[in-house]
Amino acid sequence: MYTELHARSAFSFLEGSSMPEELIRVCAERGMPAMALLDRDGVYGAPQFHLAAKKLKPPMRAHVGAEVTAEDGWRYPLLVETREGYQNLCRLITRMKMRAKKGEGHVLADEMKESCHGLVCLTGGTEGPLADALVCGGLDEAEKRVRELCETFGHWNVYVELQRHFCRDEEARNQAAVMIAQKLKLPLLTTNGVSHAQVKQREVLDVFTCIRHHRTLSTAGRLLSRNCERHLKSPEEMTRLFADLPEAIANTQVLSARLEFTLENLGYQFPDYTVPDGKSPMAFLRDRVAEGVVKRYAENEAAKKQIERELALIDKLKLAGYFLIVWDIVRYCREKNILVQGRGSAANSAVCYALGITSVDSVKMDLLFERFLSEERGEWPDIDLDLPSGEEREQAIQYVYERYGQLGAAMTANVISYRGKSAAREIGKALSFDEETLSRLSNLVGTWGYKDERDALDRQFRDAGLDLKNMRIRKFFELCHAVQDLPRHLGQHCGGMVVCQGQLDSLVPLEPATMPGRTVVQWDKEDCADMKIVKVDLLGLGMMAVLRDTMQMVRDVHRTEIDLWKLPPDDPAVYSALQKADTVGMFQVESRAQMSCLPRMNPKDFYDIVVEVAIVRPGPIMGNMMNPYLKRRQGREKPESLHPSLEPILKRTLGVPLFQEQLLRMAMVVADFTGGEAEELRRAFGFKRSEARMKDIEIKLRRGMETKGIIGEVQDKIVQSITSFALFGFPESHAASFALLAYASAYFKCHYLAAFMVAMLNNQPMGFYNPATLVKDAQRHGLKFKPIDVTRSEWQCTLEQTAQGFVVRIGMRYVRGLRKETAEQIMRERRLRKFTSIDELKRRIPNMQKVELRALAEVGALNFLSEECRVHRRNALWQVERALRRPGPLLEKVNNDGDANIPIASGMKQGTELSELAESPLLRMTTEERLAADSYGTGLTVGRHPLAYHRENLKKQRIRTAIELTKLANGTQVRVAGEVIARQRPETAKGFVFLSLEDETGIANVIVTPQLFDQDRTVVVNNPYLLIQGKLQNQDNVISVKAERMQALLITRAEFGSHDFH
Amino acid sequence: MFAGVFCENFLLQAVMRGEPKLQGRALTIVEGTPPLMKVVAANEAAQRAGIRIGMPKTTAAQFLGVEIRARSTALEKNAHEALLDLGWSISPRIEETATDMIVVDTAGLGSILGSEEEIARKLVERGRACGLCLNVAVAANVETALVAARGFSGAYVIAAGEEAARLSELHVSMLTPSEETAETLERWGVRTCGALAALPVLKLSERLGQEGVRLHTVVRGKGSRAIVVAEAAHTFEEEMELEDAVEELEPLSFLLGRLLDQLCARLTARALAVQMIRMRFELEPTPEKAIEAQKEIVREKNLPGVYERELQLPVPMRNAKMLLKLVRLRLQASPPTAAITKIWIATEARPARVMQNGLFLQSFPDVEKLELTIARIANVVGQENVGVAEIMDTHRADAFRVANFLPAKEESELEIIDSHDEKRLRNKLQGMSCRVFRPPLMAKVELQNEQPVCVFFAGQRGEVIATAGPWKTSGDWWREDVWEQEEWDLEIVFRAGGYVEKRDGPRQERGLYRVYRDAKRGEWFIRGMYD
């Protein structure tokens, strides 16, 4: 019986065109008992390969190995025999990767000698050592090379490899190989040097070859495959092919039997936390928890009981070290004044709350601890830490590296796969499409969430002027489909870190990340979880940075100390704002969809916010759960569970499943899934879901329900709710953590608006709305903004105290085209001495570029340069052009009257300059020009809303303001106009388009039917201001206009940008 | 006085001039590589219909009643030359300001052509006769004439002293300032010539430098630059309209000889030589051809009734007789299909070849004579069968193409093969030699257990006594001519005499052949025979 022992997957990055799962599945279909995966310089695909093999019935043996590049470019095909071999292989690859550029590197002969124990070496195919030696030096050289391999790996560990792909050269090599094997008494071994599972995938491989060599299919010539023979062949085919060498076939079985190592036997150990004073980690943990209980729970008996229960389980599962490691990171962040909050299932734990890891009181919230930690599940708990994005998160990451060493901690990988745009672009290049076609195609692909029939790829192709009847274009279309989801290259996960007791590099190879000081493991976070390696996610969250900045300002300016976990719990202003959907800028509840749900939800306590955060998600919407929940909440419908057995699980959410925990428990109750199976369900429907995997789970689910007598419509409903929900649903604890941030952002917005706005503006881009909308919303709430001014503005926006209270001064970061270093230089110089003129400003900051000075003048930042003499923007622009044309060194010291040697900078001619500053032959900017300059130059305006200038006219046209809509009856015919600040066509809305129109009074929501959108697509998409006529809808205070007619509103050139199509 | 002559919407006008029936219809011009073409110009009617600049051709095609034409540099060149001719028809002193703009010095023309108004009107009328709709502005200085021609439609005369007033309402873009200056003026809100004229010149010069001063001078109507007189064309083209269409090669050769003599004389004066000759003959339309031509229009390819050829020379030449012989040979090889009514010849010129022969170096055949010989051979065997066989970089066996002969490269220009590759190459070349049949011989092959056992070809039956293979190759799967072959090496014994190798004479009883099956067609062929 033949066993395939030399195969590459798509994880050989552009040298293989099948996923590991597919390889092992096809292998099983062909009737082989085992298979080895030898990807290039890595074990990237090994976990997926291993898991897929394990799940097969009967399970297959997944051998591990790699093709490791040698100095001359040829590759050692290495198979892992023992765990020591695996560790050697990982270290070997790590050494080679860590000293080379990404995608490059080679091992040295000496390194190979040191690390060869437990590895079996094959002589390889076209790229192997034998082929290389034969081509370069003939038979003698080849024999010498094989002898060297024997010396390195030991005679017993070298197999002479034979491959037959119906090529002449290869047969000559085989003959030489047989001769050498006979001479050196080495065993022969047949392999097929597999690069793809199916014959057809050769085409993808050829395209990958082109991408790798930066060629096109027409110019790649003999770099392309000679034929399609590198697919997985059946044992019968291989036996027939090697009928003349039966021992080479038989040896595949012999070698397979020798390879005892699989990833089942990885040997991972989580590092212990070093405890001072010789205490046990558990005792140390108990002490830390006790400290936290005093601080956070005081005399809460229920909490103490829960904590005792949790600690007992932690002790039993020997997880004290893990908790201490996470606690240590949190402690470090606190010490460094970095705002940190745990999220994910950790929020279900009272111990985490007591340790300060999370800010959600799980006891008060009655959250389910078992979702976080359970004895049966046998997997590591999952703690994600939210940190402010940027430098502070990096600081925390570097702390972990420092603590556990460069080879003891690493980021998890993020496998970048071919998706719509990238696939189209690269395949298009390989097929020799010109640059313009490529751009057009990649722009066409995937800009909309929802795709109707006519948005399908074939229509996109037609729109781009490409006819699918053409062979080349048809191939392009097919290939675009074929490469979807195949790995393209390895990136790093945004925050997932793995740590290991001892050397992480003996567990999985490490690679340097593009960012200096970081290392990445070759597996992504799912693979790490599958291999039971514990990870800590250090995630950057824009809102954390906003909250940190706000709290800092509140502390500095208002002298009030506020901590996330001790915010006043039932602030009426917060709930009032939420009930009115007055939520622009608030975390998680500011989107258009959230705003239209909030008045119906009418949140009255914290748990309502948790539900609100969880319910406006694609999962609950697609699973038709949102409306039933809201109706039941409003008492319009009776709370009923899908099945009586689900009553206890769904009671809290009125019979509607809203959280991931509920979904898992539903599967466990109705279909008798074990904890592990339920977890598998969640992951099957998770981010990296595959159709096949989901189908399998659904079958299993239905089978389980049938045995329990749940059939027909009820079964369908349960399946629908579980399957449509799983991908996008939040776990309850996660929703609670987010709800806390939502509450905090709402609290700060309601009570410290100025500080909150400064923080929001300084942490852009983030959130749903652009800065212009945030500013307008804050202005409607009474906050005053001051324009950018080189004499006052910092780089960031700042708070300024005035007689009327705090106002926000816009920072120079908002001047488009101005570099940070220039702004800093301006700030430095003005601290030394005031500027007296634009000429002087330019003289004192000689590095300032033309565009920067012009940009400052155009947005009015130079208007206040001289206190004695305010100028208008055109004045400044007039002066700027002169300042930019400095006289040569000879004339620099000649003043306007021709007197030499009088330095201008001395201020001698200040009077003249001032008068010149005030005078210019140019006219002031009109309002329209100012708006256009603001929109182009800063992306926001602190003046009136563009529509406010035209209100009189609009009124004459019977156009209503956004605020007026709230006073009109349902069904009234209305006309509204405004700037489009969001255009959305969500996947869940069946082609409906939602527009948000902003005017000076607020935001009006518009609903566009698919028919109307189709008819007026260009009007909606291309115009920044729209005039809509339609019927007013007021459902439970959710106000919108159902558009009947739409037209462009041509009132200004100023465009402040819109958040589109997400 | 000077007349600025401006051809507005030049791209559109160039096309309409070539196709007068498009006058008055919605027309749009597209540019790009098919199938991705986009709109680069559209007349008012087309814009009213909804056409926008930058729109893809496929979208533009959806608008009913809009004519779409591809941008044609040839037609633009013709239109530009017509514009120049128009100028020269009025005055010998003209300036070729831009493709769509000329300036005509009208000084002293009054006695012949009348007043400035009349001259301007004449220019407009003559332009119309040439198929061009022109703006003509006459002014006392070149700059005013240019700006006014861009800004005012039809014939327009500005009396001396009125320049600033007349120009004041025009947009500053009519002054064609540099991009940076245009942006500055926009930032300043200076949009009309009048507004620019109102700015103090000294301060303007401090801000916009010399360009500012120049523009200021122009808008105040004080321009004083002289025209840059255009010289007659220096392109090496010759054309001849024939009163009677020519059908025979002999009289045609006589005419061609004359043109080539003129061309070579011009080239000699400039110390240049011919690298490439382009010939375009307009042919007498015939009813059949008209139908064919109609199809061509639809395909937007060559103009109807046109015969075009290019003759690329290996080295630059200037011998008119030699060139004529080459042209004749080319015409003999592929003669025009109808009588010729117009001849146009253009040459691509290069510096003449200078060669110093060494005293002790072996002399090679003269390149020009060799080219003549090759042309003669090509005349007999076909152009596509003469040249150097060039092996193509593909797995497809025997794939080659015929490339033009080129003079031998200097040694230093040859690619240096590194020693590693050289070694590989040498090792690869070791083996038997195979004589390839071109084209391959059709064969029939009997198989047993997927192995060839019997081969029929060239009327003989041979038994296969030994096989090696199959060697499988396939490729070009992204093209219509995808191929797949299975190749075998067969040792064949012929019972009643084998394949007769005609050149070698004696029959072979046993032979080693390279045989392949075209898997796409399911047919067998003998590719070659091992020596």
Interface residues (C-beta under 8 A of the other chain):
Chain A: V135 C136 G137 G138 H165 F166 C167 R168 E171 R202 E203 D206 L217 T219 G221 R222 L224 R226 N227 C228 E229 L431 D434 E436 T437 R440 R462 D463 A464 G465 L466 D467 M471 R472 K475 R854 E858 R874 L877 W878 E881 R882 L884 R885 P921 L922 L923 M925 E929
Chain B: G32 T33 P35 L36 M37 P56 K57 T58 T59 T184 R187 W188 G189 V190 A198 L199 P200 K203 E206 R207 L208 G209 M392 D393 T394 H395 H420 K423 R424 N427 K428 A468 G469 P470 W471 K472 T473 S474 G475 W477 W478 R479 E480 E484 E486
